[in-house]
Each structure stands twice: as structure tokens, then as C-alpha cells.
Amino acid sequence: MKYLHTMVRVTDVEASLAFYSLLGLQEVRRIENEKGRFTLIFLAAPGDEAAQVELTYNWDPEVYGEGRNFGHLAYRVDDIYALCDKLQKAGVTINRPPRDGHMAFVRSPDNISIELIQAGDALPAQEPWASMPNTGKW
């Protein structure tokens, strides 16, 4: 058995691509299916194309809810503080800040929870993260 991908449904392709690119993911392939009226966009971290996220965009509008029942996607990152700073400056809410220098949660434009985990040992506590409260759900 080999892991292939995780699929999440999206309602705005451009907003979703902008969000996932902030995380460092890049598009590796795209499938447009006119008969099925959907687009599949596969994303992966550079150098790790074996683990992919499939964004599914259905051309006919649907309401998906919060996505909380999905759980979350998780990514190991080289510098959790730098990535959270980059995301925050781009307008992304840090739902669970990396107070411990190890873990944070954000949400995609479609409310998919994304867990960020610091590679290696946790970084030393650092402001503004150490005293930042949780915001919303994660």
C-alpha cells in the first residue's frame, strides 16, 4: 500500500491556491473534466511529490459546511515562526499560535484545519506567539 493523496473540496480555486502556496505547496498537475463538471488540482511540497493534496472544485455550487469533521492536514515546517508570520501578514488567522515553538493551526479558505509542526526540536518560546490567544476553531 502507498499513500497517494488527501482530497478536500474547495469553493474558490484562486483563494485556495493562494492559501496553499503560502504554505509552500506547488501545483503538480490539473485535470479538467467537462463531462463531470469538476476540476482536480494536485499540490505537493517541493521534493515531496509522493504526498499530495487534491483540491476538488465542483463547477456547480454546493455548500460543504465547516470541514471540521474532516480532521486536518499536517505539515512539518522548517521554521514555524517564520511561516506563521508570513501567513499572518497575508491575512491568514493563526487559530492556534505556535506558543510552544512546536505546533500551530490555521484554516484554509474552505475551513480545512491545517496543522503546522516544527521540524526537529521545538523552537524557544518567542513573542508575539508565546502570549497570543487561540482564535476561532482549529
C-alpha positions as CSV (number, residue, x, y, z in Angstrom):
1,M,0.0,0.0,0.0
2,K,1.2,3.5,-0.8
3,Y,-0.3,6.8,0.3
4,L,-1.4,8.8,-2.7
5,H,-3.3,12.0,-1.6
6,T,-5.9,13.7,0.6
7,M,-8.8,15.3,-1.1
8,V,-10.5,18.5,0.1
9,R,-13.4,20.2,-1.7
10,V,-12.9,23.9,-2.4
11,T,-15.3,26.7,-3.4
12,D,-12.8,29.3,-4.7
13,V,-9.9,27.9,-6.7
14,E,-7.9,31.1,-6.7
15,A,-8.3,31.7,-3.0
16,S,-7.4,28.1,-2.2
17,L,-4.3,28.1,-4.5
18,A,-3.1,31.4,-2.9
19,F,-3.5,29.9,0.6
20,Y,-1.8,26.6,-0.1
21,S,1.0,28.3,-2.0
22,L,1.6,30.4,1.2
23,L,2.2,27.1,2.9
24,G,4.8,26.2,0.3
25,L,2.8,23.8,-1.8
26,Q,3.0,23.8,-5.6
27,E,0.7,22.6,-8.3
28,V,1.9,19.3,-9.8
29,R,-1.0,18.5,-12.1
30,R,-4.5,19.6,-13.0
31,I,-7.5,17.7,-14.5
32,E,-10.4,19.5,-16.0
33,N,-13.4,17.2,-16.5
34,E,-16.2,18.9,-18.6
35,K,-18.5,15.9,-18.5
36,G,-18.3,15.5,-14.8
37,R,-18.2,19.3,-14.3
38,F,-15.2,19.4,-11.9
39,T,-11.5,20.4,-11.7
40,L,-8.9,18.4,-9.8
41,I,-5.7,20.2,-8.8
42,F,-2.9,18.2,-7.2
43,L,-0.5,20.0,-4.9
44,A,2.7,18.9,-3.2
45,A,5.7,20.3,-1.3
46,P,8.7,20.7,-3.5
47,G,10.8,17.5,-3.4
48,D,7.9,15.5,-1.8
49,E,5.6,14.8,-4.7
50,A,4.6,11.5,-3.2
51,A,2.4,13.2,-0.6
52,Q,-0.2,15.2,-2.4
53,V,-3.3,17.3,-1.6
54,E,-6.1,17.1,-4.2
55,L,-8.2,20.2,-4.4
56,T,-11.6,19.3,-5.9
57,Y,-13.6,22.1,-7.4
58,N,-17.2,21.2,-8.4
59,W,-18.3,23.6,-11.1
60,D,-21.9,23.6,-9.8
61,P,-22.1,25.4,-6.4
62,E,-22.5,23.3,-3.3
63,V,-22.5,24.1,0.4
64,Y,-19.9,22.0,2.3
65,G,-20.1,23.2,5.9
66,E,-17.0,23.8,8.0
67,G,-15.0,20.7,7.2
68,R,-14.3,20.2,10.9
69,N,-15.5,16.6,10.6
70,F,-12.6,16.0,8.1
71,G,-10.0,16.5,10.8
72,H,-6.9,18.2,9.5
73,L,-3.9,18.2,7.2
74,A,-0.5,18.3,8.8
75,Y,2.8,19.6,7.5
76,R,6.3,19.6,9.0
77,V,7.9,23.0,8.5
78,D,11.5,24.3,8.8
79,D,10.6,27.5,10.8
80,I,7.1,27.6,12.4
81,Y,7.5,31.2,13.5
82,A,8.6,32.4,10.0
83,L,5.7,30.6,8.3
84,C,3.1,31.8,10.8
85,D,4.5,35.4,10.4
86,K,4.2,35.1,6.6
87,L,0.7,33.7,6.8
88,Q,-0.5,36.3,9.3
89,K,1.0,39.1,7.1
90,A,-1.0,37.7,4.2
91,G,-4.2,37.9,6.2
92,V,-4.5,34.3,7.4
93,T,-5.8,34.0,11.0
94,I,-3.5,31.9,13.2
95,N,-6.2,29.9,15.1
96,R,-3.8,28.1,17.4
97,P,-0.5,30.1,17.6
98,P,2.9,28.3,18.0
99,R,3.2,29.3,21.7
100,D,5.3,26.2,22.3
101,G,7.5,26.7,19.3
102,H,6.3,23.3,18.1
103,M,2.7,23.4,16.8
104,A,0.2,25.8,15.2
105,F,-3.1,25.5,13.4
106,V,-4.6,27.7,10.6
107,R,-7.6,27.2,8.3
108,S,-7.9,27.2,4.6
109,P,-10.4,29.5,2.8
110,D,-12.8,26.5,3.0
111,N,-12.2,26.0,6.7
112,I,-10.0,22.9,6.4
113,S,-7.8,22.8,9.5
114,I,-4.0,22.8,8.7
115,E,-1.6,21.7,11.5
116,L,1.9,23.1,11.2
117,I,4.6,21.1,13.2
118,Q,8.1,22.4,13.7
119,A,10.8,20.1,12.2
120,G,13.1,18.7,14.9
121,D,13.0,20.1,18.4
122,A,10.6,22.9,19.3
123,L,11.9,26.4,18.9
124,P,12.4,28.5,22.1
125,A,9.3,30.4,23.1
126,Q,9.0,33.8,21.2
127,E,6.7,36.7,21.2
128,P,4.2,37.6,19.9
129,W,3.4,33.9,19.7
130,A,4.0,32.9,23.3
131,S,1.3,35.1,24.7
132,M,-1.1,35.1,21.7
133,P,-4.5,33.5,22.5
134,N,-6.4,31.0,20.3
135,T,-8.7,32.5,17.7
136,G,-11.8,30.6,16.5
137,K,-11.8,26.9,15.9
138,W,-8.8,24.7,14.9
